[in-house]
Structure formats: C-alpha cells, structure tokens
Amino acid sequence: MKTRVCACLVACAFLSGGVAIGDGRIIAIGDEWLLSDAAFANQPAQTTQLADNIANFFSQGVPARFLVYSTSPAIAGLGKRGVLGDGFANRMTALGHTWEINSAIPFTLANLKNYQGVFLSGIAGSGSVNAAVLQSYVNQGGNVLITAGTGDNGSAVAEASDWNSFLNHFGLSFGNEYFALGGSLLNVPTLPSTNPLGKLVTIVEWGYGQNVTNVQPDNPTVELAVYGDFTGMSPLLASGPVQPIIGTVNITTKCLGDFNGDGLVDDADFVIFVAAYNLLTCDDPAMPPGCPTDIYLDGLIDDRDFIIFSQSYNLLFCP
C-alpha cells in the first residue's frame, strides 16, 4: 500500500540513500563500428569493456530493460554493426539486462518509458520529430545511446543534423564530416580517460565516422569522454589527428521535478505532483499525457517518485 506523502518536502528523508535514481543520461558515439560484431571479434577484451562501461553508466549495476531501435543493415564481409550486433546483445544479456530489438513499435514517450534505456543508430528514431520524444524521455530519467557514422542518413551532414536536433539541446553534437577511412576497419588508440565510458578502454574499432563535440562548454553535465588518436590515418579533420569520439551527458535530478517547464522546481510543481500522486497509476484516464510525474519510470506515482522530486525541490533551479 502506498504511504502518505510527507507534509514538508525539505524535511523528508532520502529513502534511496542518496542514489540519484532516474538521472537521465546520454551517450553519443561517433562511429557504429565501436560496438559491432567485428569489434567484438577483433578487439574482444576492449569491446567487452566498453559494453560493460555503457551498461554501468546507464544502470549502475542493476538489471535493466533496454530497447534497441535501429534498422541499420549489416555490411557484407564485416557483419552486424551499430547497436544491432550479436556480440553486444550477448554481453548485455550476460550482465543480466533484458535486450529487446524492436523498431516496429511506435516511437512515443509512453512506449520508451517502458525501458530504462534506448539504443539507436541510423535512420530509425532520428529527426526533429523524434527529438522531442527523446528530450522528454531523458528529462524524465531515461537513458539514450546513439551511434553515428552509419551513412544510412545519406551524408555526414544529414546524419549529424538528424541527431543534433536532439543532442544539441543537452550540449553534444555530431560533426559534419566522416573521417579516417581504411581499406577495412581501423584499430584506433584512445587517450587515457577518467570518464566512466573510457575506463580501461585503450583501443577501438573505427570505420569512417564522425567526431563528437561539446557545444555547451559551461554545462557541467556534458563531458567528452573518449578521444581517439588517428595519427597516421586519413583523411583527417582539419582540427588534427586527436578527436573526441564519445560524449556523455549526465542530467542531475534538479530538472526532473520541473513538471510545468518554467525552469523552477517549486510549489507549482508540487501541486502537479500531488494531483498525480492521488491518481497513483499512469494508466488512470485523468493522468496527464506521458505521465510526466512518473520519474522512477515504473508506471506508478508513489514515494519513490517523491524522493527524487524532493531532491529537485531542494535544489530549486534547473540548469
């Protein structure tokens, strides 16, 4: 049975032990071959480590339900790529996660909220229309991974544009040029990184991708996580052989309680939360579309959501 909401927000204890449950996170990877079956075959230890880093970044070691939303076709002689590879799927399931490949379901916030993370590459899920869905999903605690460099969108400029309509809002951007093309896949050394995505990853597979840049350098939630050293490879970007190839965004809990979108988490949001809390379930006909107060993403508005909301309330201002 649901317990009563605390009367005073700032006095409520954090039953979660201070864990930021529901923080939305984004991973942008400049080339789909980093997670391909070829990468698992050619660099098994390094690619497995990268997969583990991704899983931990999104789920913090807790089994999660992930959706793969992509139609990027396999390449003859090189196999499955992007997020559709068997090696990636096998590693995620070995870690205890549910791995569902399904690009047929409607790309709606209601559907995405059934998953703790969505993995994308190519055309499916991209574009300005889907950007709004992804933005709402992340703002409500969902995790998003995107791989670029697929060529599926027609050109580097088109691929960057299709994803940047979402990424730019959070401070990341894919570059407008493909670079570093080999006769086959390239083994690209990486620079040492303190970001969780770069942990113990010293080399990656590359097949003609895009860089990842930080377009909000003053935003503390954005970080360029992994740099590749493309020295001796060509063609290179004018900015040099060392390029950022993985970027991350880690949204703090402070914006998760801004239900009316005014940049504040205050009494107006509390009124919205209490109304939803009294309804309890997201499938109640009276619940607002998208069930925005379900911060915990479990289909209920209960004390777990209130814990996160109270953290947001104490912080007051959204970034």
Buried (B, 14 or more C-beta within 10 A) or exposed (E): EEEEBBEEBEEBEEEBEEEBBBBBBBBBBBBBBBBBBBBBBBBEEBBBBBBBBBBBBBBEEEEBBBBBBBBBEBBEEBBBBBBBBEBBBBBBEEBEBEBBBEBEEEBBBEBBBEBBBBBBBBBBBBBEEBBBBBBBBBBBBBBBBBBBBBBBBEEBBBBBBBBBBBBBBBBBBBBBBBBBEEEEBBBBEBEEBEBBBBBEBBBBBBBBBBBBBBBBEEBEBBBBBBBBBBEEBEEBBEEEBBBBBBBBBBBBBBBBBBBEEEEBBBEEBBEBBBBBBEBBEBEEEEBEEBBBBBBBBEBBBBBBBBBBBBBBBBBEEBB
